[in-house]
């Protein structure tokens, strides 16, 4: 889904191919978004942790956040992880986030 809505974005293979992550990106979002597969059916209806992948070029980002951000609940909760280059750390933060 992220390619359909965010064509100019580059999502690392570690995220795309991770067996426990599901792409929940939509045109209503600001960047590609991924959740645990076990949370995918609740995304948008109930709070779930989300891994956001911003544009690789900071000048083309909708927000001023680092490239990889994990939030506690659909973007409305505290930032649990934020890093410019550590996509593997973002995956680990998402997997470890409380539900």
Secondary structure, 3 states (H helix, E strand, C coil): CHHHHCCCCCCCHHHHCCCCEEECCCCCCCCEEEEEHHHCCCECCECCCEEEECCCCHHHCCCCCCCEEEECCCCCCCEEEEECCCHHHHHHHHHHCCC
